[in-house]
Amino acid sequence: MLRFGVNYTPSSGWFHHWLDFDLDAVRADFAAIAGLGLDHVRVFPLWPVFQPNRGLVRPRAVEQLVSMVDAAADCGLDVQVDALQGHLSSFDFYPSWVQTWHRRNVFTDPDVVSGQVFYLRTLLEALRDRPNFLGMTLGNETNLLVESNPLTPREASRWLESLLAVCDETAPGLPHVHSEYDAVWYEDGHPFQPSHAAGLGAMTTVHSWVFNGTAQRYGPLSVESTHHAEYLVELARAWGAPGRPVWLQELGAAQPEISAADAPEFAERTLANVLTCADLWGVTWWCSHDVDRALVDFPEREYDLGLLTTSGKAKPLGETVARIVARARETPLSPVARTETLKLTGDRSTWGPGGAFFDEWMGLARDGVRAAIEVER
């Protein structure tokens, strides 16, 4: 069954809520999310809050995470946990033991990696027996950290493989994954590569955001913008083994590129297109709740991404997504027949917005042709 969920952004305090954890507020948030007909949430511990010292994963923080997972179960929601934050909504979070005069590369320093292994094992041992625990994502868009933590593709492989092995050993049988933003597909020379995204972990995750130049270049409701998620899923499918599941782990309507007025139609068209893809495990919208404007210094586009207001009221976007989910569950769509196949050519920069391959695939979509993608191996 196709899964529909949301990335959980707490209605009060954003992810700083871990510092003043309020389980009743979390329960209210989850009840509002479940009221939209969604079946899972992706949640985000903050690494420096949970592991302030390399040798200490705070027991109280772990207890709070477990209570959050249990609260989700009470609302009929499954939970995927992202461990290493890492990067969230334009902010980077590092524990002090990798910064200042302790500055160490979070991907390649053996002491840091040993600390990450300890952290992951601690979380997984606490969560693995929860029936609604879906598994672990290593961290949110960890490839955004490469500028200050440079590494080679081989080192990226080693880091991903070692931490995913810890997940599989500690909580076997669950779909543990990793996530990257779209530089993994679109940026020449980027150390995280398509083979990492589509070859490591239980599923391939893709994050579809059209403020990457797509909406700016082609328009917010253009074929290119409303087929972008579908295109990324097909690109991921082409790189993966036959039948490998693809999880559209982030999809959102960011302002100003997608206005509040256009957001419901953007969601309607985008989901109609991506739900035609084979091997799609699920769609997880970004995000559940708006960010309170009392919190300052966010980029403007981060404040109004929610399906719900900070008071838990469904926005027109949330109502639209709920309607689409209900319809998809009542009458599941069959994958569309992709009678045309494009062989993937060029460097990664040609696969992204404005690139030759991207425009060729989108040109077919504009003509009503839903093309598959083939990678020569």
C-alpha positions as CSV (number, residue, x, y, z in Angstrom):
1,M,0.0,0.0,0.0
2,L,1.3,3.4,-0.9
3,R,2.2,5.5,2.1
4,F,1.3,9.1,2.7
5,G,2.9,11.1,5.5
6,V,4.4,14.4,6.6
7,N,7.7,15.7,7.9
8,Y,6.9,16.7,11.5
9,T,7.7,20.3,12.3
10,P,6.4,21.0,15.9
11,S,3.8,23.7,16.1
12,S,5.5,25.4,19.0
13,G,9.2,26.1,19.1
14,W,10.1,24.4,15.8
15,F,12.8,21.8,16.4
16,H,14.0,23.7,19.5
17,H,11.1,22.1,21.2
18,W,13.5,19.4,22.3
19,L,14.9,21.9,24.8
20,D,11.4,22.4,26.3
21,F,9.8,19.1,25.4
22,D,6.0,19.0,25.9
23,L,4.4,15.7,25.2
24,D,0.9,17.0,25.3
25,A,1.7,19.5,22.5
26,V,3.3,16.7,20.5
27,R,0.1,14.6,21.0
28,A,-2.1,17.5,19.8
29,D,0.2,18.0,16.7
30,F,-0.1,14.3,15.9
31,A,-3.8,14.3,16.3
32,A,-4.0,17.1,13.7
33,I,-1.7,15.3,11.4
34,A,-3.8,12.1,11.6
35,G,-6.9,14.2,11.0
36,L,-5.6,14.8,7.5
37,G,-5.6,11.1,6.8
38,L,-1.8,10.6,6.9
39,D,-0.2,7.4,8.1
40,H,3.4,8.3,9.1
41,V,5.6,11.1,10.3
42,R,9.4,11.7,9.9
43,V,10.8,13.2,13.0
44,F,14.1,15.0,13.7
45,P,16.1,14.7,16.9
46,L,18.7,17.5,17.1
47,W,22.2,15.9,17.3
48,P,23.8,18.5,19.7
49,V,20.8,18.2,22.0
50,F,20.9,14.4,22.1
51,Q,24.6,13.9,22.1
52,P,26.3,17.0,23.7
53,N,29.5,14.9,24.3
54,R,30.9,12.2,22.2
55,G,30.6,9.8,25.1
56,L,27.1,10.9,26.2
57,V,23.8,10.3,24.6
58,R,21.4,11.9,27.1
59,P,19.0,9.3,28.5
60,R,16.3,11.9,29.1
61,A,16.4,13.0,25.4
62,V,16.1,9.3,24.3
63,E,13.1,8.8,26.6
64,Q,11.4,11.8,25.1
65,L,12.0,10.5,21.6
66,V,10.5,7.1,22.6
67,S,7.5,8.9,24.1
68,M,7.1,10.8,20.8
69,V,7.1,7.5,18.9
70,D,4.5,6.1,21.3
71,A,2.3,9.2,21.0
72,A,2.4,8.8,17.3
73,A,1.3,5.1,17.7
74,D,-1.7,6.3,19.7
75,C,-2.7,8.4,16.7
76,G,-2.2,5.6,14.2
77,L,1.0,7.0,12.9
78,D,4.2,5.2,12.0
79,V,7.5,7.0,12.6
80,Q,10.8,7.3,10.7
81,V,13.6,8.9,12.7
82,D,16.3,11.1,11.2
83,A,19.4,10.9,13.5
84,L,22.1,13.4,12.5
85,Q,20.8,16.9,12.4
86,G,22.8,18.2,10.7
87,H,20.9,20.5,8.5
88,L,17.3,21.6,8.9
89,S,15.5,24.5,7.2
90,S,18.7,26.5,6.4
91,F,20.4,26.0,9.8
92,D,23.2,23.6,10.6
93,F,23.5,21.9,14.0
94,Y,26.7,20.4,15.2
95,P,27.6,19.3,18.7
96,S,30.5,21.3,20.2
97,W,32.8,18.3,20.1
98,V,33.1,18.6,16.4
99,Q,33.5,22.4,16.4
100,T,35.8,25.2,17.7
101,W,39.2,23.8,18.6
102,H,37.8,20.3,18.4
103,R,36.9,20.9,14.7
104,R,36.8,17.6,12.9
105,N,35.3,16.3,9.7
106,V,32.0,14.7,10.5
107,F,32.3,12.2,7.6
108,T,36.0,11.1,7.8
109,D,37.3,11.7,11.3
110,P,37.4,8.2,13.0
111,D,36.6,9.6,16.4
112,V,33.5,11.5,15.1
113,V,32.3,8.4,13.2
114,S,32.7,6.3,16.4
115,G,30.6,8.9,18.2
116,Q,27.9,8.7,15.5
117,V,27.9,4.9,15.8
118,F,27.4,5.2,19.5
119,Y,24.5,7.6,19.0
120,L,22.8,5.5,16.3
121,R,23.1,2.4,18.4
122,T,21.6,4.1,21.4
123,L,18.6,5.4,19.5
124,L,18.0,2.1,17.7
125,E,18.2,0.0,20.8
126,A,15.5,2.2,22.4
127,L,13.3,2.2,19.3
128,R,13.7,-1.1,17.6
129,D,10.9,-2.9,19.4
130,R,8.3,-0.2,18.9
131,P,5.8,-1.6,16.4
132,N,5.3,1.7,14.7
133,F,9.0,2.5,14.2
134,L,9.7,2.4,10.5
135,G,13.4,2.7,10.7
136,M,16.3,5.2,10.6
137,T,17.3,7.9,8.2
138,L,21.0,8.7,8.9
139,G,20.3,12.4,8.7
140,N,18.5,15.1,6.8
141,E,20.3,16.1,3.5
142,T,23.7,15.3,5.0
143,N,25.3,16.2,1.7
144,L,24.6,19.9,2.5
145,L,27.5,19.6,5.0
146,V,30.2,18.8,2.5
147,E,31.4,22.4,2.0
148,S,32.7,22.5,5.5
149,N,33.4,18.8,5.7
150,P,35.0,17.9,2.4
151,L,35.2,14.3,1.3
152,T,35.7,12.1,-1.8
153,P,33.1,9.8,-3.3
154,R,35.0,6.8,-1.9
155,E,34.9,8.4,1.6
156,A,31.2,9.1,1.2
157,S,30.7,5.4,0.4
158,R,32.6,4.4,3.4
159,W,30.6,6.7,5.7
160,L,27.3,5.6,4.4
161,E,28.1,1.9,4.3
162,S,29.5,1.9,7.9
163,L,26.5,3.7,9.5
164,L,23.9,1.8,7.5
165,A,25.5,-1.4,8.6
166,V,25.2,-0.3,12.2
167,C,21.5,0.3,11.6
168,D,21.0,-3.1,10.0
169,E,22.9,-4.8,12.8
170,T,21.1,-3.1,15.7
171,A,17.6,-3.0,14.3
172,P,17.5,-5.7,11.5
173,G,14.6,-6.0,9.1
174,L,13.7,-2.3,9.0
175,P,14.0,0.0,6.0
176,H,17.0,2.1,7.1
177,V,17.9,4.8,4.5
178,H,20.0,8.0,3.9
179,S,18.9,11.2,2.3
180,E,20.5,13.9,0.1
181,Y,19.3,17.1,-1.5
182,D,19.3,17.2,-5.2
183,A,22.9,18.0,-5.8
184,V,23.4,14.2,-5.7
185,W,21.6,14.2,-9.0
186,Y,22.3,17.6,-10.5
187,E,25.7,18.8,-9.5
188,D,28.9,17.8,-11.3
189,G,31.7,16.7,-9.0
190,H,29.5,16.4,-6.0
191,P,31.0,13.7,-3.7
192,F,27.6,12.1,-2.9
193,Q,26.7,10.3,-6.2
194,P,23.6,8.8,-7.8
195,S,25.1,5.3,-7.1
196,H,25.1,6.1,-3.4
197,A,21.5,7.3,-3.4
198,A,20.2,4.4,-5.5
199,G,22.5,1.7,-4.2
200,L,22.8,2.0,-0.5
201,G,20.1,1.6,2.1
202,A,16.7,-0.2,1.8
203,M,15.2,2.5,-0.4
204,T,16.2,5.4,-2.6
205,T,15.0,8.7,-1.1
206,V,14.5,11.8,-3.2
207,H,13.7,15.4,-2.1
208,S,11.9,17.4,-4.7
209,W,12.0,21.2,-4.3
210,V,11.4,23.5,-7.3
211,F,13.1,26.5,-5.8
212,N,16.2,24.9,-7.2
213,G,15.8,27.0,-10.3
214,T,12.9,25.0,-11.8
215,A,10.1,27.4,-10.7
216,Q,12.2,30.4,-11.3
217,R,13.1,29.4,-14.9
218,Y,9.9,27.7,-16.0
219,G,7.1,29.0,-13.8
220,P,5.4,27.8,-10.6
221,L,2.7,25.7,-12.3
222,S,4.7,24.8,-15.4
223,V,5.0,21.3,-16.7
224,E,8.6,21.4,-15.4
225,S,7.6,22.3,-11.9
226,T,4.6,20.0,-11.6
227,H,6.5,17.0,-13.1
228,H,9.7,17.6,-11.2
229,A,8.9,15.1,-8.4
230,E,8.0,12.5,-11.0
231,Y,11.2,13.2,-13.0
232,L,13.3,12.7,-9.9
233,V,11.6,9.5,-9.0
234,E,12.1,8.2,-12.5
235,L,15.8,9.3,-12.4
236,A,16.2,7.4,-9.1
237,R,14.4,4.3,-10.5
238,A,16.8,4.3,-13.5
239,W,19.8,4.3,-11.2
240,G,18.5,1.6,-8.8
241,A,18.1,-2.1,-9.2
242,P,14.8,-3.2,-10.8
243,G,12.0,-3.0,-8.3
244,R,14.0,-1.0,-5.7
245,P,11.5,1.2,-3.8
246,V,11.8,5.0,-4.1
247,W,10.5,7.2,-1.3
248,L,9.6,10.8,-2.1
249,Q,10.8,11.8,1.3
250,E,10.4,15.6,0.9
251,L,8.0,17.5,-1.3
252,G,6.8,21.0,-0.6
253,A,5.4,24.2,-2.0
254,A,7.8,26.9,-1.0
255,Q,7.1,30.6,-1.2
256,P,7.7,32.9,-3.0
257,E,8.3,30.5,-5.9
258,I,5.0,28.8,-5.2
259,S,2.5,31.3,-3.8
260,A,0.0,30.4,-1.2
261,A,-2.8,30.8,-3.8
262,D,-1.0,28.4,-6.2
263,A,0.1,25.8,-3.6
264,P,-3.1,23.7,-3.7
265,E,-3.0,23.4,-7.5
266,F,0.7,22.7,-7.4
267,A,0.1,19.9,-4.9
268,E,-2.8,18.5,-7.0
269,R,-0.8,18.4,-10.2
270,T,2.5,17.3,-8.7
271,L,0.9,14.4,-6.8
272,A,-1.2,13.4,-9.8
273,N,2.0,13.1,-11.8
274,V,4.2,11.4,-9.3
275,L,1.6,8.8,-8.3
276,T,1.9,7.4,-11.7
277,C,5.4,6.1,-11.0
278,A,6.1,2.4,-10.4
279,D,8.0,1.3,-7.3
280,L,7.0,4.4,-5.3
281,W,7.0,3.5,-1.6
282,G,5.3,6.7,-0.4
283,V,5.2,10.5,-0.3
284,T,6.1,12.5,2.8
285,W,5.1,16.2,2.5
286,W,7.3,19.0,3.9
287,C,6.0,19.9,6.4
288,S,3.3,19.5,9.0
289,H,3.0,22.9,10.7
290,D,4.1,26.4,9.8
291,V,7.0,28.0,11.6
292,D,6.0,30.6,14.2
293,R,7.1,34.0,13.0
294,A,8.3,34.9,16.5
295,L,11.3,32.7,15.6
296,V,13.6,35.0,13.5
297,D,16.3,34.6,10.9
298,F,14.7,31.9,8.8
299,P,14.6,32.4,5.0
300,E,11.2,33.6,4.1
301,R,10.2,30.4,2.3
302,E,10.6,28.4,5.5
303,Y,7.7,30.0,7.5
304,D,4.6,28.9,5.6
305,L,5.4,25.4,4.3
306,G,3.0,23.7,6.6
307,L,-0.2,21.8,5.8
308,L,-1.4,23.2,9.2
309,T,-1.1,26.5,10.9
310,T,0.8,26.8,14.2
311,S,-2.7,26.5,15.9
312,G,-3.3,23.2,14.1
313,K,-5.9,24.4,11.6
314,A,-5.7,22.8,8.2
315,K,-4.7,25.4,5.5
316,P,-6.2,25.2,1.9
317,L,-3.0,23.3,1.0
318,G,-3.6,20.8,3.8
319,E,-7.2,20.3,2.8
320,T,-6.1,19.6,-0.7
321,V,-3.5,17.1,0.3
322,A,-6.0,15.4,2.6
323,R,-8.5,15.1,-0.3
324,I,-5.8,13.7,-2.7
325,V,-4.7,11.1,-0.1
326,A,-8.3,10.0,0.6
327,R,-9.0,9.7,-3.2
328,A,-5.7,7.8,-3.8
329,R,-6.6,5.3,-1.0
330,E,-10.2,4.9,-2.3
331,T,-9.1,4.4,-5.9
332,P,-5.4,3.6,-6.1
333,L,-3.7,4.7,-9.3
334,S,-1.9,2.1,-11.5
335,P,1.6,3.1,-12.7
336,V,1.4,4.7,-16.1
337,A,2.8,2.8,-19.1
338,R,6.0,4.5,-20.1
339,T,6.2,3.7,-23.8
340,E,9.2,6.0,-24.5
341,T,12.6,5.5,-22.9
342,L,15.3,8.1,-22.8
343,K,18.9,7.0,-22.4
344,L,20.6,9.2,-19.7
345,T,23.3,11.2,-21.3
346,G,25.6,14.1,-20.3
347,D,27.1,15.1,-16.9
348,R,24.9,15.6,-13.9
349,S,24.5,19.3,-14.6
350,T,22.6,18.4,-17.8
351,W,20.0,16.4,-15.7
352,G,18.9,19.4,-13.7
353,P,16.7,22.5,-14.5
354,G,18.0,24.2,-17.6
355,G,20.0,21.2,-18.7
356,A,19.7,19.4,-22.0
357,F,18.5,16.1,-20.7
358,F,16.1,17.7,-18.2
359,D,14.5,19.7,-21.1
360,E,14.3,16.7,-23.4
361,W,12.4,14.7,-20.8
362,M,10.1,17.6,-19.9
363,G,9.5,18.3,-23.6
364,L,8.1,14.8,-23.9
365,A,6.0,15.4,-20.8
366,R,4.6,18.6,-22.3
367,D,3.5,16.5,-25.3
368,G,1.8,14.0,-23.0
369,V,4.5,11.4,-23.2
370,R,5.5,9.9,-19.8
371,A,9.1,8.8,-20.5
372,A,11.1,6.2,-18.6
373,I,14.9,6.8,-18.1
374,E,17.6,4.3,-18.8
375,V,21.1,4.4,-17.4
376,E,23.8,2.6,-19.4
377,R,25.9,0.5,-17.1
